[in-house]
Amino acid sequence: MQTNFSTPVNAPAQQQEEILSVIGNTIKVIIGGEKTADAYSVFELIVPPNEGPGLHIDKDWDEWWYVIEGTFTFTLNGEQKQLSTGSFAHGPKGNPHSFKNTGKATGKVVMVTMPSGLEKFFRNVHEVSLNGRPDKETFVNIMRSHHIEPA
């Protein structure tokens, strides 16, 4: 069996982190598509208790989640699973999914998307949120402009 490696991507320690505030969550863009030729993106999500994205369908990318800290309830294709530290989940594009921090403390999740692109959505929501949380219509319009459908 042959193993293929992609070009290594380094995120220098002195590089300023991109930290975004997206509807109650803090999102660190660890590696954006601009560094991976749009092949993938990597994020750290810091999610307060009772927060997380509502049920939605991503049309352009698969998502993988690895729980670093906390307890989360994931909904994937209508099935709910509670995941804790060290757990892993995959949400293929086109499938309805959501997650919520159901623990008592702030939780952390590393999320990988393939291909990249979700960071553009996060940046858009962050910019719109600088003057307060966007209303539902504005938020749904932003979702749809990035090929994300509420489910």
C-alpha positions in Angstrom: 0.0 0.0 0.0 1.3 3.4 -0.9 0.8 6.4 1.3 0.6 9.9 -0.2 1.5 13.0 1.8 0.4 16.5 1.0 2.7 19.4 1.3 3.1 20.3 5.0 1.4 23.4 6.2 3.0 25.4 9.0 1.3 27.9 11.1 4.2 29.9 12.7 3.8 30.6 16.4 4.4 34.3 15.8 1.6 34.4 13.2 -1.4 36.3 14.7 -4.3 33.9 15.3 -7.6 34.7 13.6 -10.2 34.6 16.3 -13.9 35.0 15.3 -17.0 35.4 17.3 -19.9 33.6 15.7 -23.3 33.5 17.4 -22.1 32.9 20.9 -19.1 30.7 19.9 -15.4 31.6 19.6 -13.8 30.2 16.6 -10.0 30.0 16.0 -9.1 29.6 12.4 -6.0 27.3 12.7 -5.5 26.7 9.0 -7.7 28.3 6.3 -8.1 27.4 2.7 -5.6 30.0 1.6 -2.8 27.9 3.1 -4.1 24.5 1.8 -4.9 25.5 -1.8 -8.6 25.3 -0.6 -8.2 21.5 0.1 -9.3 21.8 3.8 -9.6 24.0 6.8 -9.0 23.4 10.5 -10.8 25.3 13.3 -10.9 25.2 17.1 -14.4 25.9 18.4 -14.9 27.2 22.0 -18.5 26.6 22.8 -20.3 27.7 25.9 -22.9 25.5 27.6 -26.2 25.2 25.7 -24.7 26.7 22.5 -23.9 25.2 19.1 -25.2 25.5 15.5 -28.8 24.6 14.8 -29.7 21.8 12.4 -28.4 22.6 8.9 -27.1 21.1 5.7 -23.7 22.0 4.2 -23.7 21.6 0.5 -20.0 22.1 -0.3 -18.0 20.3 2.4 -17.7 17.4 4.7 -17.0 18.1 8.4 -15.1 16.1 11.0 -15.3 17.0 14.8 -13.0 15.9 17.6 -14.1 16.7 21.1 -11.1 18.1 23.1 -13.1 19.2 26.2 -16.6 18.8 27.4 -19.8 16.9 26.4 -21.7 17.6 23.2 -24.8 16.1 21.7 -24.5 15.7 18.0 -27.4 15.1 15.6 -26.5 13.4 12.4 -29.2 12.3 10.0 -31.8 12.5 12.7 -29.8 10.3 15.2 -28.5 11.9 18.4 -25.3 10.8 20.1 -23.7 12.2 23.2 -19.9 12.6 22.7 -17.3 13.5 25.3 -13.6 14.3 25.4 -11.8 12.1 22.9 -14.8 11.3 20.7 -14.9 11.8 17.0 -17.8 12.4 14.5 -18.2 12.9 10.8 -20.9 14.9 9.0 -20.8 14.3 5.2 -22.0 17.1 3.0 -25.6 17.0 2.1 -26.6 15.4 5.5 -28.5 17.4 8.1 -26.4 17.8 11.3 -26.0 20.0 14.4 -24.3 19.9 17.7 -24.8 21.5 21.1 -22.6 21.7 24.2 -24.7 19.8 26.7 -22.2 19.9 29.4 -22.0 22.3 32.3 -18.8 24.0 31.3 -17.4 25.6 28.1 -16.3 22.9 25.7 -13.8 22.7 22.8 -14.0 20.9 19.5 -11.5 20.7 16.7 -13.3 20.8 13.4 -11.9 20.0 9.9 -13.7 20.8 6.7 -12.9 19.4 3.3 -12.7 21.2 1.0 -12.2 24.6 2.7 -14.7 27.4 2.6 -16.4 27.4 5.9 -14.0 30.0 7.2 -15.6 32.5 4.7 -19.0 31.9 6.3 -17.5 32.4 9.8 -15.8 35.6 8.8 -19.0 36.9 7.2 -21.1 36.2 10.3 -18.3 37.7 12.5 -18.3 41.0 10.5 -22.1 41.3 10.6 -22.1 40.5 14.4 -19.7 43.4 15.3 -22.8 45.6 15.9 -24.8 42.9 17.7 -26.3 39.5 16.9 -27.8 39.5 13.4 -31.6 38.8 13.1 -32.8 35.5 11.9 -33.5 36.6 8.3 -30.0 38.2 7.9 -28.4 35.0 9.4 -30.3 32.7 7.1 -29.4 34.8 4.1 -25.7 34.6 5.0 -26.0 30.8 5.4 -27.6 30.4 2.0 -25.0 32.7 0.4 -22.4 30.2 1.6 -24.4 27.1 0.4 -25.6 26.2 3.9 -29.3 25.4 4.3 -31.3 25.5 7.6 -32.9 22.1 8.1 
